[in-house]
Amino acid sequence: MVGGFPYEVPEEYQNMPLLKGRAAVNMKVKVKDNPNFEECVFHIVLDGYNAPVTAGNFVDLVERHFYDGMEIQRADGFVVQTGDPEGPAEGFIDPSTEKPRTVPLEIMVNGEKAPFYGATLEELGLYKAQTKLPFNAFGTMAMARDEFENNSGSSQVFWLLKESELTPSNANILDGRYAVFGYVTENEDYLADLKVGDVIESIQVVSGLENLVNPSYKIAG
């Protein structure tokens, strides 16, 4: 990274896991009840330049093996979603604090030097703003959250399945309301074949782990 990371993350988020750059992960999914399609590896590129808090949180969870063995929990032809752990909690409970870890809504807009935090573009009055990471591709990856609480993202993530012609960039109900932080760049077409109950065997960081700042996971001896 020539010249270092291009902006300062707000102070209240500076001690969270941050991805200051890009990283890539491979997600291996075991498919059930499909004799023609048993296993697939999805290559996902994560963009910490435009979503350092959201992407950093995800990479940190990946290194904790949080998603390994977890099922696909939603597959409705619009999105594929996972990340809700077993038990009453809807997100990641940090064992060091025994409290949920949440991340703020994080949206980078063209022409801005740093992301907006904690508010949708509609709430900011930026109706014509263009997001740097739009929902413009099959396999766009974003952080799920409570519809009525902007800063409730934790561990649940989803991938958009709709074709870009039906959900044009910056002209749909998702852009500016949910934090995009990556894109599936290999085997994205197979996302549409996933069903509820298919199992994520593993997610592994294959490049860019050195860009993770403030990792909270504990590296086993």
C-alpha positions in Angstrom: 0.0 0.0 0.0 1.8 3.1 -1.2 1.6 5.8 1.3 -0.4 3.7 3.8 -4.1 3.5 4.3 -5.8 6.6 2.7 -7.9 7.8 5.6 -8.5 7.5 9.4 -11.3 5.3 10.7 -13.4 7.1 13.3 -12.0 6.9 16.7 -14.9 4.8 18.1 -14.1 2.0 15.7 -10.3 2.2 15.6 -9.8 -0.7 18.0 -12.1 -3.1 16.2 -10.7 -5.6 13.7 -10.0 -3.5 10.5 -9.1 -4.7 7.0 -6.8 -1.9 5.7 -6.6 -3.1 2.2 -7.9 -6.1 0.3 -8.1 -9.8 1.1 -9.5 -12.9 -0.5 -11.2 -16.0 1.0 -12.2 -19.4 -0.4 -15.6 -20.6 0.9 -16.1 -24.4 0.5 -19.7 -25.5 0.6 -21.0 -29.0 0.8 -24.2 -29.3 -1.2 -27.0 -31.7 0.0 -29.7 -33.4 -2.1 -28.1 -32.6 -5.5 -26.5 -35.6 -7.2 -25.0 -33.3 -9.9 -23.5 -30.8 -7.6 -21.8 -31.9 -4.4 -19.2 -29.4 -3.5 -18.1 -25.9 -4.6 -15.5 -23.4 -3.7 -16.4 -19.8 -4.0 -13.6 -17.3 -4.3 -14.5 -14.0 -2.6 -12.5 -10.7 -2.8 -13.0 -8.4 0.2 -12.5 -4.6 -0.1 -11.2 -3.1 3.0 -10.3 0.1 1.3 -14.0 1.0 1.1 -15.4 -1.0 4.0 -12.5 -1.6 6.6 -14.7 -2.2 9.6 -17.2 -4.5 7.9 -14.5 -6.5 6.1 -12.2 -6.6 9.1 -15.0 -8.0 11.3 -15.7 -10.7 8.7 -12.0 -11.7 8.3 -11.7 -11.9 12.1 -14.6 -14.2 12.3 -13.2 -16.3 9.5 -10.0 -16.7 11.4 -12.0 -17.8 14.4 -13.6 -20.5 12.2 -16.9 -19.0 13.1 -18.6 -20.0 9.8 -17.0 -23.5 9.5 -19.8 -26.1 9.7 -22.6 -23.5 9.6 -25.5 -24.1 7.3 -26.9 -21.9 4.6 -29.9 -20.3 6.3 -31.7 -18.5 3.5 -31.9 -19.2 -0.2 -34.9 -17.6 -1.7 -33.8 -16.7 -5.3 -33.0 -13.2 -4.2 -30.2 -13.7 -1.7 -28.2 -16.5 -0.1 -27.6 -15.8 3.6 -25.8 -17.4 6.6 -24.1 -16.4 9.8 -26.8 -16.8 12.5 -25.2 -19.0 15.2 -27.0 -21.7 17.1 -28.8 -20.4 20.2 -30.7 -17.3 21.0 -28.1 -14.8 19.8 -28.5 -13.5 16.2 -24.8 -12.6 15.9 -21.3 -13.2 17.1 -20.9 -13.2 20.9 -17.3 -12.2 21.8 -16.1 -14.8 24.4 -13.8 -12.2 25.9 -16.7 -9.9 26.8 -19.6 -12.4 26.6 -21.5 -9.6 24.7 -22.5 -9.3 21.0 -20.0 -7.7 18.7 -21.7 -5.4 16.2 -20.4 -3.2 13.4 -21.8 0.1 12.2 -23.4 0.6 8.8 -20.5 1.6 6.6 -21.1 3.2 3.2 -18.4 4.7 0.9 -19.7 7.2 -1.7 -18.0 8.3 -4.9 -16.2 11.6 -4.3 -15.8 11.1 -0.6 -12.5 10.4 1.1 -13.9 8.1 3.8 -17.1 6.1 4.4 -20.2 7.4 6.1 -21.0 5.5 9.3 -24.3 4.8 11.1 -26.7 6.2 8.6 -28.3 5.2 5.3 -27.7 7.4 2.3 -31.4 8.2 2.4 -31.2 9.4 6.0 -28.2 11.5 5.0 -30.2 13.1 2.2 -27.8 11.8 -0.4 -30.5 10.5 -2.8 -28.3 10.8 -5.9 -25.0 9.6 -4.4 -23.2 6.7 -6.1 -21.8 4.0 -3.8 -18.3 2.9 -4.3 -19.3 -0.7 -3.7 -22.8 -1.1 -5.3 -25.1 -4.1 -5.6 -24.2 -4.4 -9.2 -23.1 -8.0 -9.6 -24.4 -11.5 -9.1 -22.6 -12.5 -5.9 -22.3 -9.1 -4.3 -21.6 -9.7 -0.6 -23.0 -7.5 2.2 -23.6 -7.4 5.9 -27.1 -8.2 7.0 -28.6 -6.2 9.8 -31.9 -5.5 11.6 -34.1 -3.4 9.3 -34.7 -0.8 11.9 -31.2 -0.6 13.5 -28.4 0.6 11.2 -25.6 -0.5 13.5 -26.8 -4.0 14.2 -24.6 -5.9 11.8 -22.6 -8.7 13.4 -22.0 -12.0 11.7 -24.9 -12.6 9.3 -23.9 -12.0 5.7 -25.7 -12.4 2.4 -24.9 -12.6 -1.3 -27.2 -11.0 -3.9 -28.5 -13.3 -6.6 -30.5 -11.0 -8.8 -29.1 -10.0 -12.2 -27.8 -6.5 -12.5 -30.5 -5.7 -15.1 -33.2 -6.2 -12.5 -31.3 -4.4 -9.7 -29.4 -1.6 -11.4 -26.5 -0.1 -9.6 -27.5 2.6 -7.2 -31.1 2.3 -8.4 -32.4 -0.4 -6.1 -33.6 -0.9 -2.5 -30.3 -2.2 -1.3 -27.6 0.4 -2.3 -27.0 2.9 0.5 -28.9 0.8 3.0 -26.6 -2.2 3.5 -22.8 -2.4 3.7 -21.3 -4.1 0.7 -17.7 -5.4 1.4 -16.9 -7.9 -1.2 -17.8 -9.8 -4.4 -17.7 -13.5 -5.3 -15.3 -13.6 -8.3 -15.1 -17.4 -9.0 -18.1 -19.8 -9.2 -20.6 -17.1 -8.4 -23.1 -18.6 -10.8 -23.3 -21.6 -8.5 -24.7 -19.5 -5.6 -28.1 -19.9 -7.2 -27.8 -23.7 -6.7 -27.4 -23.4 -2.9 -30.3 -24.4 -0.7 -31.1 -24.0 3.0 -29.3 -26.7 4.9 -26.2 -26.9 2.6 -23.1 -26.7 4.8 -20.2 -24.3 4.7 -17.3 -26.8 5.3 -14.8 -24.0 5.7 -13.9 -20.4 4.8 -10.1 -19.7 4.6 -8.2 -16.5 4.0 -6.0 -17.1 1.0 -4.5 -13.6 0.7 -4.4 -10.3 2.4 -4.4 -11.5 6.0 -1.5 -9.1 6.7 -3.9 -6.3 6.1 -6.0 -7.2 9.1 -5.4 -4.8 12.0 -6.4 -5.4 15.6 -7.3 -9.1 15.1 -9.3 -10.3 18.1 -9.0 -14.0 17.3 -6.6 -16.1 19.3 -4.1 -18.0 17.2 -3.9 -21.6 18.5 -0.3 -22.7 19.3 
